[in-house]
């Protein structure tokens, strides 16, 4: 579904990504783990077209997208839930969800998707008329994920969904990620510092260090890898 080939991304003269090659197959959960500043978020931003690669190519469903603007990439079926959530704090929950339907014309399906969202996250249904900025951190993360789902993405990019959340909420969010992948056949590219949780739900994973991919394997094999255990699992 998604291919990154020889991607090199810079911020000015500072190289953030170095010859990145990755593949994401349809229906998978892929995770990218690594330390702070390794280049994980830059990878997602490069896929989305927010940050342009200086060299290399990104292909989505066989189509080159590395020269496209972010709005065109969203229209193809890629949506990102950014680190820090970035909901619209002064808009209500319903208005935030409406923003996810901006490019859609299928009114009946929009209604069905909204019912699906409220089934996934009953808390959002209770707070549908409440301003997004008044929600708790966990509720805002639920809203950010839900807004992305309302675009009907083929590929959902999640950047640090567990950041700043209580453990019980983190477990709930990860259960929902698995559910979205299984029930909707939505392909998921997950960037996450909680390597243990991420690798447990991932079909495959990549390890990134200082802008380079240093390891790739199944999630199960990476969980049992001694180097991964020492560096990312605290074992």
Secondary structure, DSSP 8 states (H G I E B T S, - for coil): -EEEEEEEEEETTEEEEEEEEEEE-TT-EEEEEE-TTSSHHHHHHHHHTSS--SEEEEEETTEE-TTS-HHHHHHHTEEEE-TT----TTSBHHHHHHHTTTT---HHHHHHHHHHHHHH-HHHHHTTTSBGGGS-HHHHHHHHHHHHHTT--SEEEEE-TTTT--HHHHHHHHHHHHHHHHHH--EEEEE-S-HHHHHHH-SEEEEEETTEEEEEEEHHHHHH-HHHIIIII--
